[in-house]
């Protein structure tokens, strides 16, 4: 989340997003079957020695229930769609019917069963570090076998409304939970993160995935990821999507309020807003959020990402309203993120640093940088396109016009040093104008730190671009004048930082709790989450961590102690 002019995303750079072919070999021995093949299901027998069968008559023949009765059979149904009757017969009666020239065949009337909820098989590799920090997998996969436990809370029956930039409905992680949506940007029923052929980055898709991504439903992943992708905190929820942010991640207050009202009309239990403004949105907005809470809807919003070391920023709006749960961000070590806004009204914190989730299909890239047989750790840039280019590595200094001295218009790979205040977008424009077909940014940040660079977008045309950390810069510079390869492969996932990412973790945990006891009020759900949070920082509630880190298992344990 960032300032209102770019709602939702916090300029991501600054946010620091049966066995076949079985043959019998001997008595009870089948090739390729370890513990024996299952036998065919036997015909159902009744207590009087009868079996249930379907008597299929030949086409054109007269279907005769009377003939079945004449041999002693008990007719239970006669059909018009096919020439057949259902009956219960003894072996002798079956034999007599089989002798009738008008009968084509007699089949066992096998049982069928109502299809229950699908048993989703995935992998524990889909459990992200952030998911584990909030204890979600302890709730619905207690034995950690990659399968949702039967009867475990998953958020089923709870409607979560994501008020954001819309989602990419093509993403396999979100096809099942998506229930309904409305696009307040384009004014239609398709809440896709796209307008006039221009796609957004996928902020809303990322948020939605944190809440409700499905086990074993992976899109295009990178090599070190599980092929199943990742799984959300509450994979059983019903997702409602209110698109209010345009492709540039901005919106008017009135549009946000329209989204909030639509969520209420759709019966949402929870509204999740990973957006905000640094100023009070006004009395109308304040009253609207209070009315939504009074109507029974829990509202969760991002605290904001405007803090810096030594410069604490107050809570953004609407998270600063008393009617809204304000959510801050912590890292994998449960330390408050440097960018996370603080204040007395902070409710909870949740994972918000390098959070892995879904993104618009093919909307992110996995980088590779090779130089003379050496591969270096690198990071792609947001809005950098997929593609591959091999060419001479040229020193372009700080990226000013005229600094790529040995570059030619035939193409080269630009190496740019980033230091102090810089505009990645401006640098990219400069070196592209000098003929660069790919860009390598040398960052002052460590590979071990959380950092991400981004080019302006969407709808802009860039060359494949990546960045290397300070540990690699000196080694990379040794390849100046040599052939290097920059490759970016399109993937459907990305790691985003921000309180935008922390918010849906709290939303998902709230859904898990509410699904166990639907009679709870929104205020009671909030109190339960705050009471069961893991206390961090100073004892008790504080400005940096609120009541602490949201905990799914602890919340449900606390719920069981209540009357």
N, C-alpha and C positions, 0 to 999 in steps of 0.2 A: 504494500500500500504506500502511496506517496501523496503529495499535496493534491488539493482538489483539481488542479489543472491537469493532473495525470492520475486520476483515481485508480486505486486498486493495486498498482504494480510497484510502486516505489522504484522508479528508474533503477532497474535491477542492478546496474553497476553500482549505484549508490546504496543499494539495500544491504549492502554489506556494511529457477526456478524447477467266444468259442474257439477253438484251435482249428485253423484251416489245414486242409490236406492231411487229415489224420488217417493212418492206415493200420489195420490190425496186424500185429506181428506174432501174436500168440495169445494164449488164454489171458484175457483181461489186461493186455499190454498194447498200448497205442503209442505211435511215434510222436515225440514232442510233447506228450502230456505227462507232467511230473507226478500228479497225484490222482490220475484217472479222470476220464471225461465224465461229465454229468450225463446221466441217462435221460432219455426222452421222458417228458412228463406223462405219467400213466393216466388213462381215462378215469374220470371221477366216478367212484362207485358209491351207490347209496346203500343204506342199511338193509334193504330188501334184495340186494344182489343186482340191482339195476345200474346201468351206466347212462350218463347223459350223452346224447349224440345229436348230430345234425344229419338228417336224411335228405340228400340232394337228389332231386329228380332230373331226368334228362330233359334238355330243352325241347319244348313242344309236347312233352308228356303231361298228363293231367296230374296235378299235385293232389294226393289223396290222404288227408288226415284220417279219413274213415278207414283206409287200408291199413294204416299203422295201428289203429285201434282194433281192427279185426284180428290182428295177430297177437293182441294183448298189450301193445305198447301204450304208454301214457303220453299223449301229445301235450306239450307245454306252449307251443307257439307255431303259427303258420305265417309265411312271409310272402310279400308281393314283389319285393325288389329282386329276389332270386327264387326259383322254384324249389322250395325246401320247407321242411317242418323240423321243429325241435321236439325231441321226445326222450323219455326214459325207458330203456328196454333191458330185458334179460339177454344173456348170450344166445338163447334159443330164438327169441323174438328177432334179434339182430340178424341171425342167420337166415330166417324166413324172409325178412325184408330184403336182404342182399340178393336173394334169389328172384325177386321181382324184376322183370325185364325193364320196367319203367324207372327203376332206381339206378342212378349213375354211380353214387358212392355214399358211404356212411362214414362220418368223421366224428372224432371225439369232441365233445362240447367243453373245451378247456376253460379254465378260469382266467379272468383278467382282474387286475387290481387297479384301484384309483391311483393315479400318478401323484406321489407326494412331491414335496419340494425337492428339486434336484440336489443330489449329493455332489458338491463341488470339490473336486480334487485339485489341489494346487501343490505348492511347495513352500516349506518354511523359508526358503530363500526369498520369497515375496514379502516377508515381514521386514519392513524397513526399520532402521534404528529409531526413527521417530515413532513408529507404531509401537515398538517395544517400550519406549520411554513412557507412553501413556497407558501401558498395560492392556491394550486392546486384545491382543492375541490370547492373553490369559483368560479372557471372558468367553471367547467362542472357539478356542482351540487349546484347551487346557493341557492336552497330552502332546501338543506340538507335532502332530503327524501330517500337517498340511491339509486337513479336512475339517470343515466346520462341524463342531460337535452337535449331535442331534439334540434339539430342544434348547440349545444355548442361545443367549441373547445376541441378536445381530442388528437390532434396530428395526426389525420387521414390524410393519404397521404404523411406523412413524414417518411423517412427511417432512422432509427437509427442503427448504426453499433457498437456493443459492442466488443471491442478488449480486450480479457480477457482470462479466463480459460475455455471458453465454457460454456454450460448450460446443465442442466438435462432436456431434452425435455419431460420427463414423467410428469413434474410438471404441475398440472392443471392450475396454474396461467399464464403459458407461452405458452400453446398450441395454442391459438388463434393468438397472435401477431407474433409468430415465422414465418419467411418468407423464409429464406435461411441461409446456414452456410457453413463454410469450416474449417477443422481441419488441421492447419499447423504443429501440433505436430505429428500426425499419418498419415497425407497426404491423407485424405479422406473427403467425404462430410458430415460426421456425427460429428458435433462439440460438442460431449458429453465430459463432464469433467471426462474422464476415459481413461486409457491406460492399455492394457494387463490385464484386470480384476481388476485393482486397481482404485478406485474412488478418486477424489480430494474432498476437503472440500465443494466446491460449491460456491466459491467466485464469479464467473461469473454469476451463477444463482441468487445470492443475488443482484448483480448490476442490472441485467436485470429486476428483480422483482420491484426494486425501480422505474425503468422507466415505465414498461408496465404491471405489474400484473393486473388481471381482477377482476372486481366486481363479487362477488358471486361465485368465482371459487376456493374455499379453498381446500387445501390439509389436511394433518393430523395436527391439531392444539392442543395447550394445553388448559386446562379448562378455563382460563381467557381470551382467545382470541376469536374473532368472528369466528364462524364456517365457514364464508365466506373467512377467511384468511385476506388479506390486498389488497390494490389497489395501483397501480403505479401512478406516476405524470401525465403521458400521455398515458392512456390505449388504445388509438386508433392508436398508431404508428405501423409501420411494423419493426420487429426486424430482423436485420442481425447479425449473430454471427461469429466472426473470432476468433477461438481458437488459441492462441499463447503461453499461459502459460501451462506448464505441470502440473502433479498432485502435484508437489512440489512448484508450483507457481513461476517458473523461466522460463526465455526465453532468447534467443539471440536478439540483436538489429535487425539483419537481418530478423528474424522471425516477429518481431513487424512491420517492414517496409513492409514485404510481406502482413501482415494483413491489413495495412493501404491502400496499393495499391488495394487489393481485395475489400475493402469497396468502394473505389472510382469507381471501375469497376462495382460494383453492384448498382450504383446510390444512394449511401448513402448521405443524407443531412448533417448528423452529425456523427462524430466518437467520441466515448467515451472511454477513456483509464484510468482505475483505476490501473495504474502501473507506474513505473518510476525507475530512477537511480540517485544516488547522484552526478554523474559526467556528463559533457556534452557528449552526445552520438555521437558527431562528425559532420563534415560538411555535410556528406552524409545524415545523419538523419535530420539535420537542414534544408537542401534544400528540402528533401522529404516532411517534414511537411509544409513548405512554399508553395511548389507546390500543395499540397492537398488543402490548403486554396485558392490559386490562382485559382484552378479548381472549386471552389464554395462550398467546404465542410468545415463546422464549426468543429473545433477540440477542445474537452474539456478533460482536464487531471487533475489528482490528484496532489495537491501541495506537498504531502509527509508527513510522520509521524515521523520525526526524532527529532523534538523539545522536550525539557524537560524544566521544570521550571528553569528559569535562564540561559537556553542554547538554543538560537534561531537558528534553522537550516534554511539554504537557500532553495529556491524552488528546487524540484527535476526536472529532465528532463524526458519527453519532456515538462512538464508544464512551464519550464523557458523560452522556446522559445517564441519570440514575436507573432508567428503565432498561438499559442495555448492559450486557456483560462485556466488559473491556478485556481484551486478551493481549498479553505481551508475549515476547519471544525469548526462548532460551536455546542454547546450543546443545550439542551432544553430551557435554559435561555438566549440564544443568546450570550453566552460568548465564545470567541475563545477557542477551545480545546487545552489543554496543549501540545499535540503531534503535532499539526498542524504546518507545515512549513510556513515561512513568507518571504516577500520580496517585493520590489517595483513593480515587475511584477505580483503580485497577482491580479486576476480579481475579483472574487466573493467568498463568503463563503456560505455554505449550511449545513443542519443537518448532523453530522457525529459522533455522540456519541450514542451508544446503539440503532442503527437504525434497526427496524424490517423489515425483507423481507424474500423472499423465499430462500430456500437452496436445495441442492440435496435431492431427496426424501429419507426420513428416515435418513437424514444425520446429524441431530442434535437430542438432547435429552432434555427432560423435567425431572428435578430431584425431588425426594422425599426422605427425610431423617427422619425416625421415630426412637425414642428411648423411650421405656417403656411408650408408649401411647402419647408421646409428638412429635409434628412435628416441625422441625426447618427450617427456611428459608435457602435455599441453591442454589448453581449454579452448573450446570454441566460443564465439561471441554470439550473443542474442541477435537474431535477424541476419546472421551470416548464412549464406545459402549453401546447400549441399553442392559438392563438386570436387574436382581434383585438378591440380595444376603442378607441373614439374618445370622448374626453370632456375636460372641463376639467382642466388641470394644476394641482394643488393642493399648496401647500407644507405638508409634514407634518413639518418640522423633523428631529429625530432619530428620529422614528417612535414616540414615546410616545403613550399613550392621551390624547386630547384635543388633540393638536397639529395635526390636520387641520382647522383652524378653519373654513375656508370650504367644506369638503366636505359633501356631503349623502348621505343613504341612497339617493338616486336613482342614485348612481354618480359616480365621478370617477377621474382618474389621479393617484396619489399620488407626489409627489417626496420622497425621503428622503435626507438627508445621512449618509454613513457616515464615521465618524471614530473613531479609537482602537479600543477593544474593543467589539465589537457582535455581536449575534445576528441574522443575516439572517432566520432563521425567526421569532424573536420579533417583529421589526419587521413582517414580513409579516402576522403574526397581528393585530398592533395596528391597522394601517391598514386591513386587510380588515374588521375589526370596525367601523370608522368609515365603511364604505361604499365603499372603494376597489375598483374593478373591474379595475385594472391598476396596476403599480408600476414606477417608474423610480428606481433606486438611483444616487446620485451618489458615485462611488468616489474615493478619494485616489490610487489607482494610475494610472499613465500608460497611455494606449492602446498604447504601444509595449512595455509590460512584459508578462510572462506572469502572468496572474492570472485567477481564475475564482471566482465565487460560487456557492453552492449552497443550496437550501432542503432541509429535512429531507424524507426520503422513505424508501421508497416508500409508496404507499397514502394519501398525504395529498392534500388538495384545495387547490390554489392558484389564484391568478389569473395571467394572463400577466404576466411580470416580466422586466425587463432592466436592465442597468447601463451607465452612461456613465463614461468616464474623466475625469481631472481637466482634460484639454484642452477638453472639451466642456461641463463643468458650468456655467460662467459664461454661456455662450450659451444653454444650455437654460433656465436660470433666467429669462431674459428673456421666456419664453413662459408664465410663471405667469399663470393666469387665462384662458389661451387654449385653444382646442381642439387637442389633440394626438392622435396615433394610435400605439398600441403594437400591433405585430403579430409573432406568433411562428409560423413555418411548420415543421411537423414534417419532420424529415430522419432519415436512417439512419446518419449519421456524426457524430463529435464529436472535438474535440481534448482529450485528457486529459494532465495532467502526472503524473509520478511514476516511481519506480524500477520500479513495476509495468509501465510501458510500455517501459522499457529492457530488462527481462528477456527478453521475447519476441524482441527483435532478436538477442540472443546465441543464443537457442534456434534461431532460423531460420538463422543463419550456421552453427551447429553441424550442423544438418540438411543444409545444402548440402555441407559438407565430408564428412560421413559418407556421403552418397549417392554420392560419387565413389569412395570406398574403404571399402566396408562391412566390410572385415576389421579396421579400426581398433577399438581398445578405447575405452571411454568416457574412460579416463584419457589415452589418446593424443590424442583429440579435444580435450580440455581443454588439454593442453599445447600443441597446435598453435595453438589460438586465442590463447592467452596469448603464445606466441612471436611470432606475426605481428601482434599488436595495434599500433596507432599510439601510440607513447609520448607521453604528455601530462604536464604538470606537471614535477616533479623527474625527472631522468634515472633510468631504471630503475623498478622497482616502488615505489609510494608509497601512502600511506593514502587519498588523495583519488581517484586514478584507477586504482589497482591496476596492472595491466600495461599499461593504456591502452585506447583505443577499438577495439572489435572491428571487424575488416576482412575481408570475405568474399573479395575478389579476392586480397589479400595472403596469406590463409590457404591458398587453393588453389595459389598460386604456391609457397608454402613446402612444401606437400604434394608437389608435383611434384619437389622436390629431394630428397625422402626415398626410401630404397630401397623 
